[in-house]
Amino acid sequence: MDPLQRIEQALEAAIEKGMGDDSPPLLRQAVRHAVLTPASRVRPRLCLAVALACGDDVPAVSDAAAASLELLHCASLVHDDLPCFDDAAMRRGQPSVHRAYGERLAVLAGDGLIVLAFENLAWHTLRHPERLAPLLMIVGRAVGLKDGIVAGQAWECESEVDLSEYHRQKTAALFAAATEAGAAAAGRNPAEWRTLGANLGEAYQVADDLRDVAGDAGELGKPVGQDAAHERPSAVAALGVDGAVARLAELTREAVGSIPTCPGAEKLQALVLGEMQRLLPPTLADEFRRRLSAAGDS
């Protein structure tokens, strides 16, 4: 089965099992709106790509890990869009959850998705309990107070911010978790895969900063110019557009170079390079490719 199909089926199954038919109808609708709106699913796809590269001997556990990461990501988007943060009207080309269902249901949906992510891991590791503890540690750290997306979001409340630390926690944490969880789900050593995810996550955030200043809101499915409007830390604000593109190329090279030796290494490299080029606005993609090529020739 195609990895994206596996992810969508796992997400649908997690929501059905976690909510049932007797959940509050509006909460159920808000959760489905938050999760099942079409999306790139880059984090769970990365998780499955690593699991497949490591053998993917228990697909049910790999699917659960991938789905749980996406549930957490969706929860973070719901909270990020709230009036107390970005007050965003659109997400993934649709009204944000708080605009569609109200602020109270958006808070509850986001909170519930965090809980569901951990429930989902427990359900699918009953026959492989030795894999549950590593996955819980990986996923918990990715959303936690110290190194996870909660800490990353909190940096936006500070007057002085270390840009690299902000990117590492707000975005790279879930990417690092995706690569580690893919390995752990397949029974391999997750530590060998953390560098790939961490570099790719920071690269993704730099690309997102570039899209915020050079992208098209219609194509992105969300407003642009938000970093400047909310005075958020940004690679573009710190480095300029050219510097941010150069940093993106550097992080992408480091990500590709960190992939451990495995049968699926070439596919992973293609996935990394393809994702970075897909994310960039067309006006910047050529410059990104030029910098990658120039570094490879040096």
N, C-alpha and C positions, 0 to 999 in steps of 0.2 A: 504494500500500500504506500502511496505517496506520503512523505512526511507531513505535508500540510493537512492531508486528509486525516492522518492519525491525530494530529493536534486538535483539529476541529471536533472530531468524534470524542476525544478525551475531555475537552472542555464542556461539550454538551452533556456528556455522561456525568461529569462532576456536578454540574448545576442541578441536573435532575435528581441525583442521589442526595445532594446536600439540601435541597429545598422541598422536594416532593410536591404533591398536589394541594396540600393544605396550608402552604405558606401564604402570608399576606399578598394578595394579588399585585398590588402596586410595587411592593418590594421585589417580587419575582420579576416583574416587567423591568424594573430599574436594573437589576442584576444582569438580566439577559441583554439589555441595551448596552450596558457597560462592557460586556465580554464578547458578545456574538456579533457586534458590528464588524464588517470585514476589515481586516488589518493585515499587516505584513508578517506578524508573528516571528519577528527576527530572533528574539531570545529563545523561544521554544524550538525553533528550527535549528539554532546553533546547538542547543542541548541534544537534540536527536542526532545531529550530524556527528557530534563527539561520541555519543553512545554507539552509533553505527560504526564509527572508526575503531571503537574498542571492542566490537563483537556483538553488541546488543543481544546478549544471551537471554534476557528476560524483558521482552518488549513492553509488557504491562507496567513494569516499574519505570522504564524509560519514558513511556507515555505519561505516566503520572507525574514524574519529575518535570517534564516539559510543560504540562498543563498547569501545575502548581506555580511555576515561575510566571506564566502568563496571567494567572489569576492575581498574583501579587502585583504584577505590572499594571494590570487594569485597575486594581484598587488604588495604586499610586496616582494614576491619571484622574480618577474620579475625585480624589482629594486635592490634587494639584489644580484642578479646574474650579474649585470652590471659590466663592466670593472672598473669603479670608486670604486666599493666595492669589491666583491669576484672574479669577472671575471670568473665565473663558466661556464664550457662547457656543463654540463648536469644538468637536473632537472627532477625528476620523470621518470628517465630512457629514456628521450628524450633530444635532444639538447635544451639548454636554449633558450629563446626567442631571445635574442640579437645575439646568434650564428646562429639561423635559419633565422631571418628576419632583422638583423642589429640593431645597437644601437639606431638609431633614432626612428624606429618603436617600439622598446622595451620600450623606455621612454614614447612614446605616448600611447601605449597599457596599461602600468601600470597606467598612469595618468587617462586614460579613464575608467579603471575598478573602480577606486576610486569614480569617479562621478557616474558611473552606479550603484554602491552599494546603494547610497543615493536615486537615482531616483527609484530604485526597491522598496525601502521601501515606498516611497510616492505613487507609483502606487497601491500597495496592501493594503493600509490603508485608501483608500478613503471612504469606508463604515464604518470604525472604526477609525475615526480621533483622538479619545482620546488615542489611542495606539501609534500614530505616534511620539508625542513629547518625551515620555520616550525612545522609540527606537532610535530616533535621538541622544539624549543625550548619551545613552549607547554606540552606535556605534561610534559617533564622538569622545568621550573621548578615545576609544580604539585605535584610529589611530592618536591622536592629538600630539601637541607639548609638552604638560606637562606630561601626564601619558601614552601616547600611543606608538605605534610602531615607529613613527617618532622619538620620544625622545629616544627610545631604540636603534635604529640604530645610532643615533648621539653619543651615549656613545662610540661607536667604534672609534670615532675621538678624544677622550680625552686621555690624558696621564695617568690619574689615574681613576679607575672605581670601584664603589661599585658593586660587583658581584650580590648581591641580587636585587639591584635597576635595574641593567641592565637586568636581567632575568625577573623581574616584568614588565618592560615596553616593552621589545622586544617581549616576548612570552606570558607571563601571561596575558597581557592586553586583547588580543583577546579571551583567554579562559574565563576570567572573563566576558567579553562581551557576550560570548556564553551562559553562564548560566543565566546571567541577562536578556538577550534578549529573551531567551526561556520563562522565567517567565513573562516578560512584554508582550510578544506576546499573552500569554494566559490570560492576564488581572490580573496577580498576582503581589505581591510586589517583585521587582527585588533585593532589598537590601539583602533579606534573602539568596539569592543564590550566592552573589559575592564571599564569602570566598571559596566555592567549586571551582569555576573557577580559582581564583587567585592561590590557592594551586596546582591545577591540571596543570595550565599553567607553574608554576615554575618547577614542577616535569617533565613536558614534555621537558623543556629546559635542565634540568640536564640529562635526558635520551638521548637527542640529543647530548649533549657533550660526553656522554659515547660512543654513536655510532660512533662519529667522531674519536675516538681513537681505538675502538675495533670492529667496524662494517666492513661489506664488501661492497665496492662501487657498485658492481653489484647488490646486493640485495637491497641496499638503493636507487639506481637510481641517485646518486650524488656522487661527490668526497668525500673521507675521508681525515683526516689530515688537514682540512682547518683552524681550530682554531689556531693550532700552526703555520701554514704557514703565516697566516695574523695577528698573535699576538693578537688574539681576547680574551676577557675575557672568561673563561671556568671554570666550576665546577671541572673538572678533574685537570686543572692546579692549581687551588686554594686548592683542597682537596685531590688530588690523586684519583685513581680509587676506592679504598675501601671506602674512605670518601664520594665520590660522590654517590656510591651505597647506603651507609647508609643514606645520605641526601635524596635520591630518596624515600627510604622506609619511612622515616619520613614524607615527604610531601604527599605521597600517603595515609598514615594513617590519616593525618590531613584532606585531601580532603574527604575521605570516612566518617570520623567522623562529617564533617560539613554539610552533606546532611540533609536538613530540613525534618521533618516528613511529609510524603506524600505517597499516594498509590504506587507510582513507585520507592520507595527508594531502594528496593532490586535490581531492574534492573539497577538502576544508579550505585550502588556499584559494581555490576558485570562488568558494562561497564568500570568504572574507573580502576579496577584491571586488567581487560583483556587488556586494552589499554597499560598500563604500561609494562606488560609482553610482549606484542607484539612488543613494541618498542625496548626492550633491545636485544643486541646480545646474542645468546644462551650461550656463555661462562660466561655471567654475570647474566642470568635469575635465575639460581639456588640460587646464593648468595642473590639476591633480595628477592626471596621467603623465604629463610631462615631467613633473617632479619625481614621480615614482620611477620613470624610465631613466632619468638623469642619475638618480641614486644607484640604480642597478648597474649603470655603465661606469660608475666611479670606482 
